[in-house]
Amino acid sequence: MLKEKVEDVLSRIRPMLQRDGGDVELVDVEPNGVVKVRLVGACGTCPMSTVTLKNAIEATLKEEVPEVKSVEQV
């Protein structure tokens, strides 16, 4: 259930990333609330990817899915 909630939120974040030639892939959702993602395309090599990860992806996930504690890039 948690994984589906996370995937739903990511599907709403994706268009913003795809406009800039990037994307995000869900790798895993751990029972302790840690979400692991992979940034691909332009996002994978962008020097601002850490900002995108924390300020856009993690912030949105934590706001909409309270069980999410953090988001890590793998």
C-alpha positions as CSV (number, residue, x, y, z in Angstrom):
1,M,0.0,0.0,0.0
2,L,2.8,2.5,0.9
3,K,4.6,1.7,-2.4
4,E,1.4,2.5,-4.4
5,K,1.0,5.8,-2.5
6,V,4.6,6.8,-3.3
7,E,4.3,5.8,-6.9
8,D,1.1,7.8,-7.2
9,V,2.9,11.0,-5.9
10,L,5.9,10.3,-8.2
11,S,3.6,10.1,-11.2
12,R,2.5,13.6,-10.4
13,I,6.1,14.9,-10.1
14,R,7.3,13.3,-13.2
15,P,5.9,15.8,-15.8
16,M,8.0,18.6,-14.2
17,L,11.1,16.5,-14.5
18,Q,10.3,15.3,-18.0
19,R,9.9,18.8,-19.2
20,D,13.6,19.3,-18.5
21,G,14.6,15.9,-20.1
22,G,14.8,13.9,-16.9
23,D,12.8,11.4,-14.9
24,V,12.6,9.6,-11.5
25,E,12.4,5.8,-11.0
26,L,11.2,4.3,-7.8
27,V,13.7,1.7,-6.7
28,D,12.4,0.7,-3.3
29,V,10.2,1.7,-0.3
30,E,11.6,0.4,2.9
31,P,9.4,-0.5,5.9
32,N,11.1,2.3,7.9
33,G,9.8,5.0,5.5
34,V,13.0,5.5,3.5
35,V,12.2,5.8,-0.2
36,K,15.0,5.0,-2.7
37,V,14.8,6.5,-6.2
38,R,17.0,6.8,-9.2
39,L,17.2,10.1,-11.1
40,V,17.6,9.4,-14.9
41,G,18.1,11.4,-18.0
42,A,19.1,15.0,-17.6
43,C,18.3,14.7,-13.8
44,G,20.9,12.0,-13.4
45,T,23.7,14.3,-14.4
46,C,22.4,17.7,-13.3
47,P,24.5,19.5,-10.7
48,M,21.2,20.6,-9.1
49,S,19.9,17.0,-8.7
50,T,20.3,17.1,-5.0
51,V,18.2,20.2,-4.7
52,T,15.5,18.6,-6.9
53,L,15.7,15.4,-4.8
54,K,15.2,17.2,-1.5
55,N,13.2,20.3,-2.3
56,A,10.8,18.8,-4.9
57,I,10.6,15.0,-4.6
58,E,11.3,14.5,-0.9
59,A,9.2,17.5,0.3
60,T,6.2,16.5,-1.8
61,L,6.4,12.9,-0.8
62,K,6.7,13.7,2.9
63,E,3.8,16.2,2.7
64,E,1.4,13.8,0.8
65,V,2.5,10.5,2.4
66,P,3.3,11.0,6.1
67,E,4.8,7.5,6.4
68,V,7.8,8.7,4.2
69,K,10.7,9.7,6.4
70,S,13.3,10.5,3.8
71,V,14.2,10.0,0.1
72,E,17.6,8.7,-1.0
73,Q,19.1,8.6,-4.4
74,V,20.7,5.4,-5.5
